[in-house]
Structures are given as structure tokens and as C-alpha cells.
């Protein structure tokens, strides 16, 4: 199957404002792209790009005073399969973990592993290890947090999500990541496109999505405590320790985001007549 993904962001700036965007499809999906997914800036300005410390592709500009429109469109080939479910994937003891996973055992800006460790062990210490324990974390977080865009707050941490019991997809992911790390399971935060492919209507307005990956049985697996069900057509944009590492945009000056649109649609083949 093919999926059309993209976005439009419109900013109003009172003065020239440096910006960094982390909005390209992740390099692990580049082979699935039909064409490119370059950002288009209107009005045209000089653009430079670099990879951050997690390998995510970032774009730098200086937005001029006034209106700046940032868009991208991409066509992505996808297997059409749901997220894999591997109940036999086992937890790896910390001494045996690959060194590149150890960073994802530690606390970070929005994931206060130290302050949630006692809670994690009291809730999940008796759960089976491996896949079942991560799924138990997802089940609990899914039921504990009440979803609503009116609850969104960009500074909410995992501990605050636990205490307030409200949030959006990033809050579900932060709390689940914190619990997994406290249980000695490497976990990393992910952001990307996730539409309603395979689900019945009505469909909610589109937004970027957050989920996480846990390291089990020698590889990373996708878990999604917000939806808490395997989904079709997940298109990764970026990975990091938490949302602070994968901010979709970082601006260095006053600005107003006046328009925000995201789309993720299955491209159905045109009907042919006999």
C-alpha cells in the first residue's frame, strides 16, 4: 500500500527568527519514499540540514519577519501490516545489553525515572518479564490517563502525567517510557505520522503522533500506550530520549503558529473499467 503524508505550518514572526525543524521522514524509511520529502519554505530562504546525535534529519532556516509557511508532502510505500506482536520477546539483563541501548535506561527531561521507580516496581514488579511486562505497562498507562487535546501542556512531565491523569499521546509515551526504564527495560520516545488506516469512521482531526520502542530479545519493538492496539501505517519521523530530543520545531525568537495541519491518508488505486 501507499500512504500520503505531509503537513503545513504557518508562522508569524515580528522579526527574523532562527528555526530548526525535525520533520523529515526518518532515515530508516527513506527506501520507502517515492521521491523526496524536502521541506518547502515560503517565502524561499536559505536552508541547511544536519543529522542530530540520534540520527534524525534536521532543517535550519531563519524565518523572515512576517508570514512563513513550511510544508512537506511525501508518498510512502508501506507493507500494510499491523505493528508486530511478539509475546516471546524476552527482557535482556542489564549487564548483557548492547552499549548503544544503555542511554535509554536513564532518566531524561520529561521522564523522571528516579522519581517513578518505586511506583513502577510496586505496580509491575510481579508481572512476567519481557513482552508481557511492557504490555502491562501500556495497559495500565492507557487506562490511567484520560486523553484530550484540552489537556495538552508542552511542559508536562511523566510524573505530572501520572499525578494529573490527563494528557495527550506524548504524555502516555513519557509515562510508559519512564516505567520501562525504571524496570531496567531500555525505552526510547518516537514521533511520526499515524493515521486511521484500517479503523472505522468517524475519524479525529489529524495530528502528529507519539509512541515508544522497547528493547526486547535483541531488537526494538513498537508500543503505543495511547491507542494500545496494533496499528497500520505508522511512519516514523524521529527518535530520542523524550519529546525534548525530537521537537518538531524549535524557534529562537518571538513567533505565533497561526496554522497547523497534518495529513496521513491511504492512497487507493484508481478504479478501472472492464
Secondary structure, DSSP 8 states (H G I E B T S, - for coil): -EEEEEEEEEEEESS-EEEEE--S--GGGGGGEES----EEES----EEEE-TTS-EEEEEEE-SEEEEEEEEEEEE----B----TT-----GGGS-GGGGGGGS-BTTB-HHHHHHHHHHHHTTS-STHHHHHHHHHHHHHHSEE-GGG--TT--HHHHHHH-EE-HHHHHHHHHHHHHHTT--EEEEEEE---TTS-S-------EEEEEEEETTEEEEE-TTT-S--B--EEEEEESSTTTS-SEEEES--EEEEEEEEEEEE-------
